[in-house]
Amino acid sequence: MSGARSKLALFLCGCYVVALGAHTGKESVAEHHEAEYYVAAVYEHPSILSPNPLALISRQEALELMNRNLDIYEQQVMTAAQKGVQIIVFPEDGIHGFNFTRTSIYPFLDFMPSPQVVGWNPCLEPRRFNDTEVLQRLSCMAIEGDMFLVANLGTKQPCHSSDPGCPNDGRYQFNTNVVFSNKGTLVDRYRKHNLYFEAAFDVPLNVDHITFDTPFAGRFGIFTCFDILFFDPAIRLLRDYKVKHVVYPTAWMNQLPLLAAIEIQKAFAVAFGINVLAANVHHPVLGMTGSGIHTPLESFWYHDMENPEGHLIIARVAKNPVGLIGAQNATGETDPSHSKFLKILSGDPYCEKDAQEVHCDEATKWNMNAPPTFHSEMMYDNFTLVPVWGKEGYLHVCSNGLCCYLLYERPTLSEELYALGVFDGLHTVHGTYYIQVCALVRCGGLGFDTCGQEITEATGIFEFHLWGNFSTSYIFPLFLTSGMTLEVPDQLGWEKDHYFLRKSGLSSGLVTAALYGRLYERD
C-alpha cells in the first residue's frame, strides 16, 4: 500500500467511525453536529473499454458493453447505500470509454431531452423516449440506492438544417453529465464545454451553467474534467451562483509536477473554499488515476498506479465548508519566519534581538552569492529557474512581468536537487491558456536539465514562504509530498500586492509546492 493509500485508509476508517456512530465516548457531540454534514461517495472506475473504438457496431453491441460497466456501477451504489451515502459521483467516460470517432460513438449515445423543458423519471417512464437505456438504468440505481447519482455518458440531440450550428449529420453529440434525484428523476444535465481532443463530441452553442439543489446540502455545481482550467463554466459558476459543493466527473491523465489529478482537485477546493467531489477513471497504463472528496482543510483521496482495481471513497462532508485558516491578510503575526517574510516584502532590514544586542540583516544579504539562472522544460513550458542550495536562503527569479520569491529553511540537507521556477506566458501544448506559475520542485536528478521531470518520491523537508507578484486573483495552490500525498498550506493570502503560500512541518519530502495562476482574459 502506497503512502497515499495508507493515509486514505486512515481517513476512511475515521470517517466510518463517525458516520456509523461507533462508540467513541463523544456520541452526544456527534449527534449534535450530524445535521451539519452529509455523506458523499466517488467511485474511481476501471472502465471496460471497447476493444476497437473505431469500429462501427450496432446499438445492441454497444449496450452490451455499457451494461457491463453499469453492472459495476450498480454494485458500488449498493455498497454506498449500506454506508448511508446521500450522493455518489461516477467518472467521465466510465460507461462508454473513449477514443471514438464521431461516427463510431453513435451507437453508444442516449437521446437526451432537456430537463428544463421535460420533467422525466426514466426508471418509471422507460418507454417515453427511444434510445434511453443507459439513462433508465442510472435512474433505477438512484432509486434503489436512495441517493442522488451523478454520471457521465454520451448523448445525442437532433437538429434542423435551419440551425446554423447543426452538424452535417443532423445531430449534436455531447459529452454529458446527468444528475438524478434519489427518486430517480432526471434533475439536470451538463454538456461539456471545454473538450480535450474529443472528435466524437460537439461543443454546445451556449455554455451550460448548471446547479442543482439537494435536501441534504443545498446547492451543487457541476462541470467536467478539462473545464476546471477555464473561466467558463467553472469560475463563473462559483462566482455567480454561490455554490459550496462541486461534483466533478473526470478522465484525467496525470502530468507531474503541476497537474496531477488529485493535485488540481485539491487546489480548486482550497482556492475557493468549497467541497469538490471528484471521480476519475482508473487506467494506470494510461496515467489515469486520482479521485477524491476534497474540502478546503482535508482530503479523502485515492491515487494508485499499480493496483488494477477500482476504488470507492466515502466521506462525511461539511455542509458549510470552512476555508483555510489564515488565508486573509496576515500582517502582525509574530512567527519569526513570517516576520522575516514581511520585512523582505517591505524592503526594511530584518532585526533580531538577543540578550546583549540587536542584529540586523538587510534582505539583500541573502543574495550576495546568487545561484545561477537556468532554463528547463516543465509541463511543455520553458521555465526560468534557480537551484535551491544550502540549509537556508532567500531566492528570487523573474520572467516577463512575474517575479517569484522563496524564503526557506531546511532542518537537514538531502541528496536531491530542488529548484525555484517561474513561467509567465501562454501554454500551447494540449490546450491553449495563459498561466503565471511560481513553483518549488524536486528535480529528477542532480542536473539542471532534470528539473521539471515527473517525480513522485522525495526526502527534502522545507519550511518556507513562496510568493509572487501575480497579476491575477485566480491562483491555485498545488502541493504534493512524497508518495503522492496531499498537504494543506499553513497560510495563503495577499501581502503588499504579492500572493504567498506558507508551510512548515511537512509530513514527508516535498515534491511540488506551486502557485498556479490563471489569466483567463489572455487566453
Secondary structure, 3 states (H helix, E strand, C coil): CCHHHHHHHHHHHHHHHHHCCCCCCCHHHHHHHHHHEEEEEEEEECCCCCCCCCCCCCHHHHHHHHHHHHHHHHHHHHHHHHCCCCEEECCCCCCCCCCCCCCCCHHHCEECCCCCCCCCCCCCCCCCCCCCHHHHHHHHHHHHHCCEEEEEEEEEEECCCCCCCCCCCCEEEEEEEEEECCCCCEEEEEECCCCCCCCCCCCCCCCCCCEEEECCCEEEEECCHHHHHCHHHHHHHHHHHCCCEEEEEECCECECCCECHHHHHHHHHHHHCCEEEEEEECEHHHCECCEEEECCCCEEEECCCCCCCCEEEEEEEECCCCCCCCCCCCCCCCCHHHHHHHHHHHCCCEEEECCCCEEEECHHHHHCCCCCCEEEEECCEEEEEEEECCCEEEEEEEECCEEEEEEEECCCCCCCCEEEEEEEEEECCCCCEEEEEEEEEECCCCCHHHCCCCCCCCCCCCEEEEEECCCCCCEEEEEEECCCEECCCCEEEEECCEEEEEECCCCCCEEEEEEEEECHHHC
